[in-house]
């Protein structure tokens, strides 16, 4: 598929949503336009939209450069937009009253807008997309003033990429408001970098899935040598496959927990790559994907399959890491310094300045094992989709289960609630169940059959939500566990 095409503009919601979703989305869009008109005394010019995503396989490997396999979902962020030439102010409100209205102004070409990443502020995510887009718009001296009203249905901290959905939608709104000629590729690349302005070291999968996805397909996203995507069609199975998403309702906010969880993992895999490139006599790099590629070249594995290349590197990795001196807890920073040949201060300045990190030990062996085996699972998952063997559901499910085990045991990004939901799912007709997103709470994704969806959802309600959250309202319960199909990506809507 071509990445260098503009984001589409539609006048009909059936170009954006599956038929069964139109009964929900039509009234929602009408309510957004009505509220916007009441709030600002004028109708919007357009509505920008970007979805959340569920990652089917390939967790915590995008920032190491390896390909991943997400799909977009119906849950999304929509922003109604009207522009003005009277000023360059941005006025932003939210359908949800817990998010108070905000207003800021364009601060000039150098700064664009100030973003205080130390404050947990909802409008910062809009500012990220706004700032990223206007930094790219070299010939725009003064941007349009904007009136905005946002409505989001991607639960915050759920692992369904709510932050990327906001950033992509805000960037798209800024593009459309100022008539900037930017492609899906450029939108995605800008959104990836822009989200880092709130202090989260994002890898790029979330934004790619939000922008590039199409209905009825998963999306393979590659990052090396440059961001690229290709659609992956799901095979027709008997019985037909379906996916269920269940939110554990344990909030995993990357802004709050990043220093000891997400940001730390990014640093650990970079340190692992630095060591392996040195120990294997490869060009110096902090990317495990580059280690993988260079190792294959050095070992003359050009004609080997991708799976064979992974197996070869995994075998070598087993013997090359030194035994750590901290009872299996990992390496101290001083030990990492010895392993990589970089002074402690250099490691701190390079990897722990912009994104804060909190830890006593760096678990490089475990993180490397997860990243390489998970990258291998992405290849396996796509091959099964392409070959469609008779036992497709069983094989795909086993790959997802292996991913969950690795996330839990080697990457330590699961939690008791995720483990519990996955166990319930497997006992009630799910072929595979795993965390999706960053982990440490958030959502799980399960592979099942269309006919088993009601049974599976009811089992999770009874076995998990009714036990752990007995006072959960019916509305929130319906919102917490749902079936989903592959959805479409970013779009501009003008049909109102």
Secondary structure, DSSP 8 states (H G I E B T S, - for coil): --SSS---EESSGGGTS-GGGHHHHHHHHHHHHHHHHHHHSS--SEEEEEEEEEEEE-TT-GGGT--EEEEEEEEEEEEEEEEESS--EEEEEESSTTS--EEEE---TTTSS---TTS--THHHHHHHHHHHHHH-TT-SS--EEEEEEEE-S-TTSSS-HHHHHHHHHHHHHHHHTT----HHHHHHHHHHHGGGGT----SHHHHHHHH--TTEEEEEE-SSS-EEEEEE----SS-EEEEEEE------HHHHTTTTHHHHHHHHHHHHHHHHHHTT----S-HHHHHHHHHHHTT-TTS-HHHHHHHHHHHHHHHS---SSTTS-B-HHHHHHHHT--HHHHHHHHSSSS----S-B-HHHHHHHHHHHHHHHHHHHHHHHH--TTHHHHHHHHHHHHHHHHHHTS----HHHHHHHHHHHHTT-SEEEEESS-SSSEEEEEEEGGGHHHHHHHHIIIIIHHH-TT--HHHHHHHEEEE--B---EEE---
